[in-house]
Amino acid sequence: MVPTRRKVLPYITPEAVARHSKLVLLHVVDTPESMTSLNIPGSPAVPVSTSGAVKRTFTEETAAESYLAAQTQLLTGKGLEVDYVVQSGAPARLLSNTLRKMNVP
């Protein structure tokens, strides 16, 4: 997980309390894939995940889920409305999609 998460929460928490804002904690697990050819002339490469990558993704998702659940409980205890999301995939695309779904400009 990204270490900056611990650096950000102390700054955004008082701001969120002051503004009566809802916090959404988001962690995206990057899922690197290897591209391989089907050995058919003209065919595109296809993404392939190894069992090690799948295991690492699962482990990181589980750790992120536990961490964000604990932080949500802590922040809710301070009177904040908090949700959290853990997703796997391409971070930039998932962040953009999540913000769009939440109507965040």
C-alpha positions in Angstrom: 0.0 0.0 0.0 1.1 3.6 -0.6 2.8 5.0 2.4 1.4 8.5 1.8 -2.0 7.4 3.1 -0.7 8.0 6.6 0.6 11.4 5.8 -2.6 12.6 4.2 -5.3 11.7 6.8 -4.0 14.0 9.6 -4.4 17.0 7.2 -7.7 16.1 5.6 -9.5 15.0 8.7 -9.8 18.4 10.4 -10.7 20.0 7.1 -13.5 17.5 6.6 -14.8 18.0 10.1 -14.8 21.8 9.6 -16.6 21.6 6.3 -18.9 18.7 7.3 -17.6 16.8 4.3 -17.9 13.2 3.4 -14.6 11.3 3.0 -14.1 8.5 0.5 -11.0 6.5 1.1 -9.8 4.8 -2.1 -7.1 2.3 -2.7 -6.4 0.9 -6.1 -4.3 -2.3 -6.3 -2.3 -2.1 -9.5 -2.6 -5.4 -11.4 0.4 -5.7 -13.7 -0.1 -8.0 -16.6 2.3 -9.4 -19.1 1.4 -9.2 -22.7 1.9 -12.3 -24.8 1.3 -13.1 -28.4 -0.9 -16.0 -29.5 1.8 -16.9 -32.2 -0.8 -16.3 -34.9 0.4 -13.8 -37.5 -1.5 -10.6 -37.3 -3.1 -11.4 -33.9 -2.9 -8.9 -31.1 -1.1 -9.6 -27.9 -3.3 -10.5 -25.0 -2.9 -9.8 -21.3 -1.8 -12.7 -19.1 -1.7 -12.7 -15.3 0.6 -15.1 -13.4 -0.5 -17.0 -10.3 2.1 -15.0 -8.4 0.5 -11.7 -9.5 -2.9 -12.9 -8.7 -1.8 -13.9 -5.2 0.0 -10.6 -4.6 -3.1 -8.7 -5.7 -5.3 -10.7 -3.4 -2.9 -10.1 -0.5 -2.7 -6.4 -1.1 -6.5 -6.1 -1.5 -7.0 -7.9 1.8 -4.5 -5.6 3.6 -6.0 -2.5 2.0 -9.5 -3.6 3.0 -8.4 -4.1 6.6 -6.6 -0.8 6.8 -9.4 1.2 5.3 -12.1 -0.5 7.4 -10.1 0.5 10.5 -9.5 4.0 9.4 -13.2 4.3 8.5 -14.2 3.2 12.0 -11.7 5.7 13.5 -12.9 8.6 11.4 -16.6 7.8 11.9 -15.9 8.0 15.6 -14.8 11.5 15.1 -18.1 12.4 13.6 -17.2 12.1 9.9 -19.2 10.4 7.2 -16.7 8.0 5.6 -16.9 5.4 2.9 -14.0 3.3 1.5 -13.4 1.5 -1.8 -10.8 -1.1 -2.7 -10.4 -1.8 -6.4 -8.0 -3.7 -8.6 -6.8 -2.6 -12.1 -5.2 0.3 -13.8 -5.0 3.0 -11.1 -5.4 6.1 -13.3 -8.5 4.6 -15.1 -10.1 3.4 -11.9 -9.5 6.7 -10.1 -11.0 8.6 -13.0 -14.0 6.2 -13.2 -14.6 6.3 -9.5 -14.5 10.1 -9.4 -16.9 10.3 -12.4 -19.4 8.0 -10.7 -19.3 10.1 -7.6 -19.8 13.3 -9.7 -16.5 14.8 -8.5 -15.3 17.4 -11.0 
